[in-house]
Amino acid sequence: MKRKLLGRYIVADPEICHWKPTFIGTRIMVSQVLEQVASGMVWEAIVDEWRGSITKEAIAEAVRLASQAFYKHADDFALELTQL
């Protein structure tokens, strides 16, 4: 199978991190960066931590795609009222 472009900055490639979405040209998994965003890390600090291998625009794309995926699949994450 061939790699799949998921956006301008994100790719899923069978040769890189077993199909996990990464930033193009890196082995940095999108999930790692989204965890940093979720923890409240400032985007500039994320860029610095990855030594400029990703940009704020790439982070924004990851957040946007994650938001779209959550919107589409929100029912998969919903808890029954009895589970609360």
C-alpha positions as CSV (number, residue, x, y, z in Angstrom):
1,M,0.0,0.0,0.0
2,K,1.1,3.5,-0.7
3,R,1.3,6.4,1.8
4,K,-1.8,8.6,2.2
5,L,-1.6,12.3,2.5
6,L,-4.0,13.4,5.2
7,G,-3.3,17.1,4.7
8,R,-0.6,19.5,3.7
9,Y,1.6,18.5,6.7
10,I,0.4,15.1,7.7
11,V,0.9,11.7,6.2
12,A,0.1,8.0,7.0
13,D,2.8,5.8,5.6
14,P,3.2,2.0,6.1
15,E,7.0,2.5,6.2
16,I,6.8,5.1,9.0
17,C,5.5,4.3,12.5
18,H,3.2,1.5,11.2
19,W,0.6,3.8,9.5
20,K,0.3,6.1,12.5
21,P,-0.2,9.7,11.2
22,T,3.1,11.6,11.3
23,F,4.2,15.0,10.1
24,I,5.7,14.8,6.6
25,G,9.4,14.4,6.6
26,T,9.6,13.3,10.2
27,R,8.8,10.4,12.5
28,I,6.9,12.7,14.8
29,M,3.5,11.2,15.4
30,V,0.6,13.6,15.3
31,S,-0.8,12.0,18.5
32,Q,2.3,13.1,20.4
33,V,1.9,16.7,19.4
34,L,-1.9,16.6,20.1
35,E,-1.1,15.4,23.6
36,Q,1.2,18.3,24.1
37,V,-1.5,20.7,22.9
38,A,-4.0,19.0,25.2
39,S,-1.6,19.4,28.2
40,G,-1.7,23.2,27.6
41,M,1.8,23.5,26.1
42,V,2.3,26.7,24.1
43,W,2.6,26.0,20.4
44,E,6.0,27.9,20.2
45,A,7.3,25.6,22.9
46,I,6.1,22.5,20.9
47,V,7.9,23.8,17.8
48,D,11.1,24.4,19.9
49,E,10.9,20.9,21.6
50,W,10.8,19.3,18.1
51,R,13.7,21.6,17.1
52,G,11.6,23.2,14.3
53,S,10.8,19.9,12.6
54,I,7.2,21.0,12.7
55,T,5.6,24.4,12.4
56,K,2.7,26.1,14.0
57,E,0.8,25.7,10.8
58,A,1.3,21.9,11.0
59,I,0.1,21.9,14.6
60,A,-3.0,23.9,13.5
61,E,-3.7,21.3,10.8
62,A,-3.4,18.5,13.3
63,V,-5.8,20.2,15.7
64,R,-8.2,21.0,12.8
65,L,-8.2,17.3,11.6
66,A,-8.6,16.0,15.1
67,S,-11.6,18.3,15.6
68,Q,-13.2,17.1,12.4
69,A,-12.6,13.5,13.3
70,F,-14.1,14.0,16.8
71,Y,-17.2,15.8,15.3
72,K,-17.7,12.9,12.9
73,H,-17.2,10.2,15.5
74,A,-18.5,11.8,18.7
75,D,-21.0,9.1,19.2
76,D,-18.2,6.6,19.5
77,F,-17.0,8.5,22.6
78,A,-20.4,9.1,24.2
79,L,-21.1,7.5,27.5
80,E,-24.5,6.2,28.4
81,L,-26.1,8.3,31.1
82,T,-26.1,5.2,33.3
83,Q,-22.3,5.1,33.1
84,L,-21.9,8.5,34.6
